[in-house]
């Protein structure tokens, strides 16, 4: 068993192996539960963004940074799936004191994400389903790695927001998705997961490609024609939000990103 996965399962504890009442405190973890065919075990979930049809009838325990602790306790969970950033520090400390088995996941790369899928499956007593899904995901990752390898990586600025200007750092899983596609995050040297940056720092790092979520964000960069990405017309609109949800589906979202980055220059 991979060391990273073994540590996660040790943290959950043996009681969680027979979990029947699960609360998920991250949309991505809820999505993994769906992918594993274990939605019947889910008695509560944290809300954020669009909701999968399979989760519509699962009770809410709040939103990001607004966990309803009383509601969570009323659901009598015997396992909590936790993404640390989805809950404030004070409430995370509260959760620890409750002594409810907790599976904590925050993968820094796609390999860890697949390990996480397998780990959640084991905690939910869906180990065989988890192994099958993980095997498919690992094979797909290897295929993409070989298909999109570049001798000279594309330098990419991945824009998360514009006012203020945010990107992803080197320890964020999206940075690893870029690397799989033969690209390099120009802010990979920054350890923060979502650092605020300046226009001047982007100009200095002069990316070959700029990726953003809206056309307006991309059009704004045309004010700096000296940027290599603007010169080459490599301003890519990322309409697919799957990269923002580290679940099994993120692998195919990464494949779509790779296709975009591989498209010939306009």
KAQUI-V31693 format. One record per helix or strand of 3 or more residues. SS is the DSSP state (A for helix, B for strand). FROM is the first residue (numbers start at 1). TO is the last residue. If there is no record, write none. Layout:
BEGIN
ss: <SS	SS>
from: <FROM	FROM>
to: <TO	TO>
END
This chain:
BEGIN
ss: <A	A	B	A	A	B	A	B	A	B	A	A	B	A	A	B	A	B	A	B	A	A	B	A	A>
from: <3	14	22	27	39	42	53	60	69	79	84	89	102	110	127	154	173	183	199	209	215	228	235	241	250>
to: <12	18	25	35	41	47	55	63	74	82	86	98	104	123	147	158	180	185	205	212	223	231	237	244	262>
END
